[in-house]
């Protein structure tokens, strides 16, 4: 019987395990080494670790966690979670484990748009997060391809890093006259069409092709992607979600299923920087540990 099983060995999961280990709680981390940020060449904005590869950051985090005798890590894939009385049964491809609490730190399931050349360019010259990679794109001719509701926000944000911006969306009718005046002031070109191809050399884009036949030269891009947390292994728990699919939580990350917690990107249904995910894992794990302590009294 583990005190807590942490599903996911990214920043949120390993930070959670570190905190639980230091609280003397018997903890199991289950991870299948399929991190969403594998495509990224360098990780940024993590204090003392800026510029390291995702693999380096993960190895250092695993080393920290492995110093604690109460924490065990296994390379495995979770297939199902069953709530039974006051404990959970976590079934994996290789075995079965039992715990008082479970923390879901699996991050997000990411779906990229169907664009020719995107898979080869993603993480090299095409990104989704300006806070993560805007610095590397600074002063370059950029394309921003987003949903209609994000056009104005991204115009303001990306202007921080470049003054050569083209924004595309499948519908620009939501833009107000004030929005259009802002675009004109910033010399931002608007294209009402979807991207069909990123032409590139070894992942470094040089031209963008649109559905309406337009071709433009660009050196980098920020695109919108879709995320969800509809993981198959959660399907049997009947977790309450809001209308957007976000998992509803009570105090400090506990879901509608008592003893089941979410942390990091899984909790927020929003991609975040690694340092934010790690901080949130630490915060939620303290509440989990406190709950275990109180229930043992």
C-alpha positions as CSV (number, residue, x, y, z in Angstrom):
1,X,0.0,0.0,0.0
2,X,1.5,3.3,-1.1
3,X,0.6,6.5,0.5
4,X,0.4,8.1,-2.9
5,X,0.9,7.1,-6.5
6,X,2.0,9.9,-8.8
7,X,1.1,9.4,-12.4
8,X,3.5,11.3,-14.7
9,X,7.2,11.9,-14.3
10,X,7.5,15.5,-15.6
11,X,8.2,18.6,-13.6
12,X,4.9,18.5,-11.8
13,X,5.1,14.8,-11.0
14,X,8.7,14.7,-9.9
15,X,8.3,17.9,-7.8
16,X,5.3,16.2,-6.2
17,X,7.3,13.0,-5.5
18,X,10.2,15.1,-4.0
19,X,7.8,16.9,-1.6
20,X,6.1,13.6,-0.6
21,X,9.4,11.8,-0.1
22,X,10.6,14.6,2.2
23,X,7.3,14.2,4.1
24,X,8.2,10.5,4.6
25,X,5.3,9.3,2.5
26,X,5.7,6.1,0.6
27,X,5.3,7.2,-3.0
28,X,5.3,5.6,-6.4
29,X,6.0,7.5,-9.6
30,X,4.7,5.9,-12.8
31,X,5.9,7.3,-16.1
32,X,6.3,6.0,-19.6
33,X,8.9,8.5,-20.8
34,X,6.7,10.1,-23.4
35,X,7.0,13.8,-22.4
36,X,5.2,16.4,-24.5
37,X,8.3,18.6,-24.6
38,X,10.5,16.0,-26.2
39,X,10.5,18.0,-29.4
40,X,12.0,21.0,-27.6
41,X,15.7,21.4,-28.0
42,X,16.2,23.6,-24.9
43,X,14.1,24.4,-21.8
44,X,13.9,28.0,-20.6
45,X,13.0,30.2,-17.7
46,X,13.6,27.5,-15.0
47,X,15.9,29.3,-12.5
48,X,19.4,27.8,-12.4
49,X,18.5,25.5,-15.4
50,X,17.9,27.9,-18.2
51,X,18.9,26.4,-21.6
52,X,19.2,22.8,-20.5
53,X,17.6,20.1,-22.7
54,X,14.4,18.5,-21.4
55,X,16.4,15.3,-21.0
56,X,19.0,17.0,-18.8
57,X,16.4,18.6,-16.6
58,X,14.5,15.4,-16.2
59,X,17.7,13.5,-15.3
60,X,18.6,16.0,-12.7
61,X,15.0,15.9,-11.2
62,X,15.1,12.1,-11.2
63,X,18.4,12.2,-9.4
64,X,17.0,14.5,-6.7
65,X,13.9,12.3,-6.2
66,X,16.0,9.1,-6.1
67,X,17.8,10.3,-3.0
68,X,14.7,9.6,-0.9
69,X,14.1,6.0,0.2
70,X,10.3,6.4,0.4
71,X,10.1,7.2,-3.3
72,X,10.1,4.5,-6.0
73,X,9.9,5.1,-9.8
74,X,8.8,2.7,-12.5
75,X,8.7,3.0,-16.2
76,X,5.2,1.8,-17.1
77,X,2.0,3.0,-18.6
78,X,-1.2,3.4,-16.6
79,X,-4.2,1.6,-18.2
80,X,-6.9,2.1,-15.6
81,X,-7.7,3.5,-12.1
82,X,-10.3,2.0,-9.8
83,X,-11.6,3.7,-6.6
84,X,-12.4,1.0,-4.1
85,X,-13.5,2.1,-0.6
86,X,-10.8,4.3,0.8
87,X,-8.0,3.4,-1.6
88,X,-7.2,3.3,-5.3
89,X,-6.1,0.4,-7.5
90,X,-3.9,1.6,-10.4
91,X,-3.6,-1.0,-13.2
92,X,-0.7,-0.7,-15.6
93,X,0.5,-2.6,-18.6
94,X,3.0,-4.5,-16.3
95,X,1.2,-4.7,-13.0
96,X,-1.1,-3.4,-10.4
97,X,-0.6,-1.0,-7.4
98,X,-2.6,0.2,-4.5
99,X,-2.5,3.6,-2.9
100,X,-4.4,5.8,-0.4
101,X,-4.1,8.8,-2.8
102,X,-3.4,9.4,-6.5
103,X,-2.0,12.5,-8.1
104,X,-2.5,12.9,-11.9
105,X,0.5,14.9,-13.2
106,X,0.4,13.7,-16.8
107,X,0.2,17.1,-18.4
108,X,-1.8,17.5,-21.5
109,X,-2.6,15.5,-24.6
110,X,-1.6,17.6,-27.5
111,X,-3.1,17.6,-31.0
112,X,-1.3,19.5,-33.7
113,X,-3.1,21.0,-36.7
114,X,-2.7,19.1,-39.9
115,X,-0.1,21.2,-41.7
116,X,2.5,19.9,-44.1
117,X,6.0,20.4,-42.7
118,X,4.8,21.1,-39.1
119,X,6.0,17.9,-37.5
120,X,9.5,18.5,-38.9
121,X,9.6,22.2,-37.8
122,X,7.8,22.0,-34.4
123,X,10.2,22.7,-31.6
124,X,12.8,24.1,-34.0
125,X,11.3,27.1,-35.7
126,X,7.6,26.7,-35.0
127,X,6.4,26.9,-31.4
128,X,3.1,27.5,-29.4
129,X,4.4,29.5,-26.3
130,X,6.0,32.9,-26.8
131,X,7.0,33.0,-23.1
132,X,9.0,29.8,-23.6
133,X,10.5,30.5,-27.0
134,X,9.8,34.1,-27.9
135,X,13.3,35.1,-27.0
136,X,14.8,32.7,-29.6
137,X,12.4,34.2,-32.2
138,X,13.3,37.8,-31.4
139,X,13.6,40.2,-34.3
140,X,12.7,37.5,-36.9
141,X,9.9,37.7,-39.5
142,X,7.2,35.8,-37.7
143,X,3.8,34.2,-38.5
144,X,1.2,33.9,-35.8
145,X,-1.5,31.4,-36.7
146,X,-4.2,31.2,-34.1
147,X,-8.0,30.9,-33.6
148,X,-10.1,34.1,-34.2
149,X,-10.5,34.9,-30.5
150,X,-6.8,34.9,-29.9
151,X,-5.8,37.3,-32.7
152,X,-5.8,40.6,-30.8
153,X,-4.2,39.1,-27.7
154,X,-1.4,37.5,-29.7
155,X,-0.8,40.7,-31.8
156,X,-0.1,42.6,-28.6
157,X,2.0,39.8,-27.0
158,X,4.2,38.9,-30.0
159,X,4.9,42.5,-30.8
160,X,7.1,42.4,-27.7
161,X,9.6,40.2,-29.6
162,X,9.3,41.2,-33.2
163,X,8.1,44.1,-35.4
164,X,7.7,42.0,-38.5
165,X,4.5,40.0,-37.9
166,X,1.9,38.4,-40.0
167,X,-1.2,37.0,-38.3
168,X,-3.5,34.4,-39.9
169,X,-6.8,33.0,-38.8
170,X,-9.7,31.3,-40.5
171,X,-12.0,34.2,-39.5
172,X,-11.1,37.8,-38.8
173,X,-14.6,39.2,-38.5
174,X,-14.3,39.4,-34.7
175,X,-11.8,42.2,-35.0
176,X,-13.1,45.6,-34.1
177,X,-12.1,48.9,-35.8
178,X,-10.0,49.6,-32.8
179,X,-8.3,46.2,-33.2
180,X,-7.6,46.9,-36.9
181,X,-6.2,50.3,-36.0
182,X,-3.8,48.7,-33.6
183,X,-2.7,46.2,-36.3
184,X,-2.1,49.1,-38.7
185,X,-0.1,51.0,-36.1
186,X,2.1,47.9,-35.6
187,X,2.3,47.2,-39.3
188,X,0.9,43.8,-38.7
189,X,-0.4,42.1,-41.9
190,X,-3.6,40.0,-41.6
191,X,-4.3,36.9,-43.7
192,X,-7.8,35.4,-43.5
193,X,-6.8,31.9,-44.4
194,X,-5.4,28.7,-42.8
195,X,-1.9,27.5,-43.2
196,X,-1.5,24.5,-45.4
197,X,2.3,24.1,-45.4
198,X,5.5,25.2,-43.7
199,X,8.3,25.0,-46.2
200,X,11.6,24.4,-44.4
201,X,15.2,23.2,-44.4
202,X,15.9,20.7,-41.6
203,X,13.0,22.2,-39.6
204,X,14.0,25.8,-40.1
205,X,11.0,27.3,-41.9
206,X,11.5,29.8,-44.8
207,X,8.1,30.0,-46.4
208,X,4.5,29.6,-45.4
209,X,1.7,28.5,-47.8
210,X,-1.9,29.3,-47.2
211,X,-5.2,27.7,-48.3
212,X,-6.1,30.7,-50.4
213,X,-2.9,30.4,-52.4
214,X,-0.9,33.1,-50.6
215,X,2.9,32.5,-50.0
216,X,5.0,34.5,-47.6
217,X,8.6,34.3,-46.4
218,X,8.9,33.7,-42.6
219,X,11.7,32.6,-40.3
220,X,9.6,31.5,-37.4
221,X,6.0,30.9,-36.3
222,X,3.8,30.7,-33.3
223,X,0.8,28.4,-33.8
224,X,-2.3,27.4,-31.8
225,X,-2.6,23.8,-30.8
226,X,-5.3,21.8,-29.0
227,X,-5.0,20.2,-25.6
228,X,-7.2,17.9,-23.5
229,X,-7.0,15.7,-20.5
230,X,-9.4,13.0,-21.6
231,X,-7.0,10.2,-20.7
232,X,-8.4,6.8,-21.2
233,X,-7.2,5.6,-17.8
234,X,-9.5,8.2,-16.1
235,X,-12.7,7.1,-17.9
236,X,-13.9,4.8,-15.1
237,X,-13.7,7.4,-12.4
238,X,-16.6,9.7,-13.5
239,X,-14.6,12.8,-12.7
240,X,-16.7,16.0,-12.9
241,X,-15.6,18.4,-15.6
242,X,-16.8,21.9,-16.7
243,X,-18.2,22.7,-20.1
244,X,-14.7,23.2,-21.5
245,X,-13.5,19.8,-20.4
246,X,-11.4,21.1,-17.5
247,X,-11.4,18.8,-14.5
248,X,-13.3,20.5,-11.6
249,X,-11.3,20.7,-8.4
250,X,-12.1,21.5,-4.8
251,X,-9.5,22.9,-2.4
252,X,-5.9,22.7,-3.7
253,X,-6.3,20.2,-6.5
254,X,-8.6,17.6,-5.2
255,X,-11.1,16.4,-7.8
256,X,-14.7,15.3,-7.3
257,X,-13.3,11.9,-6.5
258,X,-12.0,12.1,-2.9
259,X,-8.3,11.3,-2.7
260,X,-7.7,11.9,-6.4
261,X,-5.7,15.0,-7.1
262,X,-4.5,16.8,-10.3
263,X,-1.4,19.1,-10.5
264,X,0.4,21.1,-13.1
265,X,-0.9,21.4,-16.6
266,X,-3.5,18.6,-16.0
267,X,-5.1,20.8,-13.3
268,X,-5.2,24.0,-15.4
269,X,-5.9,22.5,-18.8
270,X,-3.4,25.0,-20.1
271,X,0.2,24.6,-21.2
272,X,2.6,26.2,-18.8
273,X,6.3,26.7,-18.4
274,X,8.2,23.9,-16.6
275,X,8.9,26.0,-13.5
276,X,5.2,26.7,-13.1
277,X,4.3,23.0,-13.3
278,X,7.0,22.1,-10.8
279,X,5.8,24.8,-8.4
280,X,2.2,23.6,-8.6
281,X,3.2,20.0,-8.1
282,X,5.0,21.0,-4.9
283,X,2.0,23.0,-3.7
284,X,-0.5,20.2,-4.3
285,X,1.7,17.5,-2.9
286,X,1.9,19.4,0.4
287,X,-1.8,19.3,0.7
288,X,-1.9,15.6,-0.2
289,X,0.7,14.9,2.5
290,X,-1.2,16.9,5.0
291,X,-4.4,15.0,4.2
292,X,-2.6,11.7,4.8
293,X,-1.1,12.9,8.1
294,X,-4.5,14.1,9.4
295,X,-6.3,10.8,8.3
296,X,-3.7,8.8,10.2
297,X,-4.4,10.5,13.5
